[in-house]
Amino acid sequence: MQGSYPCAEWSTAELPLADRYDSAEPVTWNGAKVYPVHQVIVGLSPTTVTLNLRAAAPRRGVRSLGIGMGVDGGHVLLDGRQLMGVDVWSDAMTGGIELRVCPTESEAAISLTPVWVDDTDTVVSWSGNYGMLVTRERSRTVLHCSTGVGPPDFTELVVELATAPTPPDPIPAPEASRYSGALYELAVAMHGRGEEDQACELWSQAAAFGHLAAAYDLGVVRFRRGDFAEAERWWRTAADHGDVRAMAGLAEVLDRRGNLSEARVWRAALTAESHSE
């Protein structure tokens, strides 16, 4: 769904959108799906949420436009404070703004919905003809938002949304080694209990601190799932630092992906490594 969304004819006899939602599921408006809230599962990994303003056109009776973001199973870290949610106004999104989400549960999620300030300076949401048309463009999602004032108009606020893992803060080498080792051992225990996805989250964090066994184990899981691109990524990370198991795995996955020449190079490196021991 591309392009702009003009204000449509709206009969006063029709129920406002807010009265038509009965869950987070969309309702149909002029053949399009209109969402009361946009949700993104972030899991256990710290996540950076980027909101970038594309367009804002407040109508009469609306003084400010924004996006309200709540976190279920975690919090937003803002100026050293842990918040369950935050309202981000259009002027703050000009040029892009990054928000750090810190999950505390395995199924942590963020929820986004339009908010606005009316002509009495009251912050308002979840009323009238509010909602969002949600489109996707490459690596980002675009939220086309209507406030609850007047008929639906999804050109009022248009915001680009992107999420990405938050890079870990630098930790001094000895502390990083102990920290990554603890993450790795916890992941091994979770994997042994059958909690594979949670284990992978922890292995990813340990690998970010340079734990080679964590990178290798991630490659094993991805390979078994048939995700050869991710298996190659993690095994290459460990193989580049001399992990012989990862070298063998990398050669195998390169064969699977049709890169036979590089696979031979890694097998030769593996042979040389074994002869040097």
C-alpha positions in Angstrom: 0.0 0.0 0.0 1.8 3.1 -1.2 1.1 6.8 -1.6 -1.0 9.3 0.4 -4.3 8.7 2.2 -6.7 11.6 1.7 -9.5 12.3 4.1 -12.5 10.3 2.9 -16.2 11.1 3.1 -17.4 10.1 6.5 -21.0 9.9 7.6 -21.8 11.1 11.1 -24.1 8.1 11.4 -21.1 5.8 11.2 -19.4 4.6 14.4 -16.0 6.2 15.0 -13.1 3.9 14.5 -12.3 3.8 18.3 -15.8 2.2 18.8 -15.2 -0.4 16.2 -12.0 -1.9 17.6 -12.5 -4.9 19.9 -8.8 -6.0 20.0 -5.5 -5.2 18.5 -6.7 -6.6 15.3 -7.5 -4.2 12.4 -10.9 -3.1 11.1 -11.6 -2.4 7.5 -11.9 1.1 6.3 -12.4 1.9 2.5 -11.0 -1.5 1.7 -7.8 -1.0 3.9 -6.8 -2.4 7.2 -6.7 0.2 10.0 -4.9 -0.8 13.2 -5.6 0.6 16.6 -2.1 -0.3 17.7 1.1 -1.6 16.0 2.9 -4.2 18.0 6.5 -5.5 17.6 7.9 -8.5 19.5 11.5 -7.7 20.6 12.2 -10.8 22.7 15.0 -10.8 25.3 17.5 -8.7 23.4 18.0 -5.0 24.2 16.5 -3.2 21.2 16.9 0.3 19.7 13.7 1.7 18.3 14.1 4.5 15.7 11.2 6.9 14.9 11.7 9.2 12.0 9.2 11.9 11.0 8.2 11.8 7.3 5.2 14.2 7.4 3.0 16.0 9.9 -0.1 18.0 9.1 -2.2 18.6 12.2 -5.8 19.6 11.5 -7.8 22.3 13.2 -8.3 21.3 16.9 -5.0 19.5 17.1 -2.0 21.3 18.5 0.6 18.6 18.5 1.0 15.1 17.0 3.0 12.2 18.3 3.4 8.4 18.8 2.8 6.8 22.1 5.1 3.8 22.7 4.5 1.3 25.5 6.6 -1.7 26.5 5.1 -4.9 27.7 7.6 -7.1 29.5 10.3 -4.5 29.8 10.9 -0.7 29.9 12.2 2.3 28.0 15.5 3.6 29.2 15.4 7.4 29.0 17.8 9.8 30.7 18.6 7.2 33.2 14.9 6.5 34.0 13.1 3.3 33.5 9.7 4.0 31.9 6.8 1.7 31.0 6.1 4.1 28.1 6.8 7.4 26.5 5.0 9.9 24.1 7.3 11.0 21.3 6.2 14.2 19.6 6.6 15.1 15.9 9.3 17.8 16.6 11.4 15.2 18.4 11.1 12.8 15.5 12.4 15.3 13.0 15.7 13.9 11.9 15.0 10.7 13.8 15.1 9.7 17.5 16.4 6.5 19.0 14.8 4.9 22.1 16.4 2.1 24.0 14.1 -0.7 25.0 15.3 -3.1 27.8 13.2 -6.3 27.9 12.8 -8.3 31.1 10.7 -11.1 29.7 11.2 -13.5 26.7 8.1 -12.2 24.9 8.6 -8.5 25.5 6.9 -6.3 22.9 6.5 -2.7 22.1 3.1 -1.1 21.2 2.7 2.1 19.2 -0.4 4.2 18.7 -1.1 7.9 17.7 -1.4 10.5 20.4 -2.3 14.2 20.1 -2.8 17.4 22.1 -6.2 19.0 21.6 -7.1 22.7 21.8 -7.4 22.5 25.6 -3.7 21.3 25.9 -4.9 17.8 26.9 -3.0 14.8 25.7 -5.5 12.5 24.0 -5.4 9.0 22.5 -7.6 6.0 21.9 -10.6 8.0 20.9 -12.6 9.2 17.9 -11.3 8.2 14.5 -7.8 7.4 15.5 -5.8 4.6 13.8 -3.0 3.6 11.6 -2.4 2.2 8.1 0.8 0.2 8.3 3.0 -0.3 5.2 6.5 -1.8 4.9 9.4 -0.5 2.8 12.6 -2.5 2.8 14.0 -2.6 6.3 11.5 -0.2 7.9 7.8 0.0 8.7 5.8 3.2 8.0 2.9 4.2 10.2 0.3 6.4 8.5 -1.6 7.9 11.5 -5.0 9.5 11.9 -5.9 11.3 15.1 -9.4 11.0 16.6 -10.4 14.5 15.6 -12.8 14.6 12.7 -13.1 12.0 9.9 -10.2 9.6 9.3 -7.2 11.2 7.7 -4.1 9.1 7.5 -1.9 11.9 6.1 -1.9 13.7 9.5 1.2 12.0 10.8 3.5 9.7 8.9 6.4 8.1 10.8 9.1 5.6 9.8 9.7 2.9 12.4 12.8 0.7 12.5 14.1 -1.7 15.2 17.6 -3.2 15.7 19.5 -4.9 18.4 21.2 -2.4 20.8 25.0 -2.9 20.7 26.3 -3.8 24.2 28.0 -1.1 26.2 31.8 -1.5 26.3 33.0 -3.6 29.2 36.6 -3.9 30.3 38.2 -7.1 29.0 38.3 -9.1 32.2 34.7 -8.2 33.1 33.6 -8.8 29.6 35.1 -12.3 29.6 33.4 -13.2 32.9 30.1 -11.7 31.7 30.1 -13.5 28.3 31.1 -16.8 30.1 28.1 -16.5 32.4 25.7 -15.7 29.5 27.1 -18.7 27.6 26.7 -21.1 30.5 23.1 -19.9 31.1 22.3 -20.4 27.5 23.7 -23.9 27.5 21.4 -24.7 30.5 18.4 -23.2 28.8 19.1 -25.1 25.6 19.4 -28.3 27.7 15.8 -27.6 29.0 14.5 -27.2 25.4 14.3 -23.4 25.5 16.2 -23.0 22.2 15.1 -19.6 21.2 15.9 -18.1 24.7 19.3 -19.8 24.5 20.0 -18.3 21.2 19.2 -14.8 22.5 21.8 -15.3 25.3 24.3 -16.9 22.9 23.9 -13.8 20.7 24.7 -11.5 23.6 27.7 -13.6 24.6 29.0 -13.7 21.0 28.8 -9.9 20.8 31.4 -9.9 23.7 33.6 -12.2 21.7 32.7 -15.6 23.1 33.7 -18.0 20.3 31.8 -21.0 21.6 28.6 -19.0 21.7 29.1 -18.0 18.0 29.8 -21.7 17.1 26.7 -22.9 18.9 24.5 -20.3 17.2 25.8 -21.6 13.9 24.9 -25.1 14.8 21.3 -24.1 15.7 20.9 -22.1 12.5 22.3 -24.8 10.4 20.0 -27.4 11.8 17.1 -25.1 11.1 18.2 -24.7 7.5 19.0 -21.0 7.9 22.4 -21.4 6.1 23.0 -17.6 5.8 22.8 -17.1 9.6 24.9 -20.3 10.1 27.5 -18.9 7.8 27.5 -15.6 9.6 28.1 -17.1 13.1 30.6 -19.8 12.0 32.5 -17.2 10.0 32.8 -15.0 13.1 34.3 -17.9 15.1 36.4 -19.3 12.3 38.0 -15.9 11.7 39.3 -16.2 15.2 40.7 -19.7 14.9 37.8 -21.9 16.2 38.5 -25.2 14.3 34.9 -26.5 14.8 33.6 -23.3 13.2 36.1 -23.8 10.3 34.7 -27.2 9.6 31.1 -26.0 9.9 31.8 -23.0 7.7 33.2 -25.2 5.0 30.1 -27.4 5.1 27.7 -24.5 4.9 29.7 -22.9 2.1 29.3 -26.1 0.2 25.6 -26.1 0.8 25.4 -22.5 -0.5 27.4 -23.3 -3.6 30.6 -21.5 -2.7 32.8 -24.5 -3.3 36.1 -22.6 -3.8 36.0 -20.8 -0.4 34.9 -24.1 1.2 38.1 -25.7 -0.1 40.1 -22.7 1.4 38.6 -23.3 4.8 39.2 -27.0 4.7 42.9 -26.4 3.8 43.1 -24.0 6.7 41.5 -26.6 8.9 44.1 -29.2 7.8 47.0 -26.8 8.4 45.6 -26.1 11.8 45.4 -29.7 12.8 48.9 -30.4 11.5 50.3 -27.6 13.6 48.9 -29.1 16.9 
